[in-house]
Amino acid sequence: MNSVRKYLGVIWIVLGLFAGYFSITSVGLPKFQSGLAGNTSDMVFGIIMLIILTPIIVGALLTFGYYAVTDEYDQ
Amino acid sequence: MDSKEAKGIKSVIAASSVGTMIEWYDFYIFGSLAPIIATKFFPQDNPTAALLSTLATFAAGFVVRPFGALFFGRLGDIVGRKYTFMMTLLLMGGATFLIGCVPSYEQIGFLAPMIVLILRLLQGLALGGEYGGAATYVAEHSPDNERGFWTSWIQTTATLGLFVSLIVIMITKKSMDDVTFKDWGWRIPFWVSILMVGLSYVIRRKMHESPLFAKAKSEGKTSTNPIKESFGHRLNFKYVLLALLGATMGQGVIWYTGHYYAMNFLKTDCKVDSFMVEEIMTWAFVFGTPFFVVFGWLSDKIGRKRIMLAGMLIAIFSYFSIYKAMYNTATNINRTEIVEKSTSVDTKAADTKNPLDTIITTKIHKEYTDGTVFDETIKTTILADKTLKAPQPKKDASNKLPSDAYWKLIFLVFVQVLFVTMVYGPIAAFLVEMFPVKIRYTSMSLPYHIGNGVFGGLMPAVATYLTITAKGTGTTPLNPDWYLQGIWYPIIIAGVCFVIGLFYIDGSDNRIDD
């Protein structure tokens, strides 16, 4: 089971990168651009998405994946 | 546990749960009354006020809640659990009461939205600190083999808070006419808070400090820098990540789906009458809430991990069927219209803001063979200046359903609340058992509020994005199942959380005295 946890770590890292790409290109930037066009609500959400939420989501998945790969979750 | 101990823990539960429920109530009434608050404090035709409104909506959930978890978590691990969650109670109660007292934008201008924004942020801060304190306080009073059962009472408070907020708002609405409610009656639910907070404060003041924390403090074993110890040391930080990605992330999206998404889905996508939706949610909460305690108790017998993961798995595989059934029940796609009772009446009037423009109001009334009554008002603005682009027509639809559809919807929402009780009922005990006494408040509060505030809080935005993308802008939806696409968000997040929980969480150690 420890080896499964370790190899799954790679998936969490890839997932972190994918989540970052999706949240920036599909949510954060479009909202920000919509904000630049005059939609205040989208502007605020876009900024929060890009500066706060994306780093939390990506950072958590990448760090978790790294810990898994480096056997931190071995039991 | 003897009868004296049982009586003691019941007092602890009562004092903690009532206060936490009130804090959830305070937090939710702002959300439930958001449309009225917007008209009073945040006029949308003013860009600055609109910006403040958006900040009040997003910042309180996404930014301030986790910050409150850190701020009050640190305080709770240094000063003590009891004093910290007394502070959060007073902060929340005071902020809520004052929101109900702030003069409107028309009376004091920009000061009004500024004050409301600050008070809303204080609400978010207080909520971030409250839950971890209450859960830790109750858990540290509970015996190992009953911790899931006793802490599950704390878990009922979020749903009860929403439930009580809906009840108070409904009673207030019923007790006055619509104009009075929109004028000043909406303030009453905010004022009610101060009475409840006062009562809870008196009860909480009499409680003693948590025995485990008091012992650690007397032995000089408390932390001097809980934030650094929680998140700066890999040994503990890896469990913070595990709590977030293997438990609270999935729990957060399932909670939001069963509570807010279901409500918005019925109101927005299915156009069910707003008051009827609130009744449906209320009944589902009434029937569902006892199961928090049932699953909390069961988690003492068969383990927290099994129940939480089972809840996630069942939710993942049944959400599509549930929402399809809700759509088929709540909309009129399968109903037979009584054509002779249908009417459509147009009236024309000058726009009060721009008298040269014309507003055509179309009132549509339809009746169906099963007793469903559909009413829709469409306001179309015809601009005098034809070179300008006309705004989109404003539609306000309301579907009043017959009894069998009404009860079927209650059942379908109840099933979702049941999923919530499975993942949420045991989670306080689960989180408390992951972390040592000296950094428990800080370590468990942050993953809880990121899981709920960030992953759960993103639910409306991401689900709306997915739904709108699938629907498109044309008259024919791009995807015939457009209304189901928002559900992908909780399914994917809960799916990832399930796999992480399954492979990485051990869950066999339920001691908390370390």
HADDOCK unambig.tbl for C-alpha pairs under 7 A between the chains (distance, minus, plus):
assign (segid A and resid 5 and name CA) (segid B and resid 503 and name CA) 6.51 0.50 0.50
assign (segid A and resid 5 and name CA) (segid B and resid 504 and name CA) 6.88 0.50 0.50
assign (segid A and resid 40 and name CA) (segid B and resid 50 and name CA) 6.76 0.50 0.50
assign (segid A and resid 40 and name CA) (segid B and resid 51 and name CA) 5.71 0.50 0.50
assign (segid A and resid 41 and name CA) (segid B and resid 51 and name CA) 6.55 0.50 0.50
assign (segid A and resid 41 and name CA) (segid B and resid 54 and name CA) 5.43 0.50 0.50
assign (segid A and resid 44 and name CA) (segid B and resid 54 and name CA) 6.82 0.50 0.50
assign (segid A and resid 44 and name CA) (segid B and resid 55 and name CA) 6.96 0.50 0.50
assign (segid A and resid 60 and name CA) (segid B and resid 241 and name CA) 6.54 0.50 0.50
assign (segid A and resid 64 and name CA) (segid B and resid 241 and name CA) 6.41 0.50 0.50
assign (segid A and resid 73 and name CA) (segid B and resid 504 and name CA) 6.71 0.50 0.50
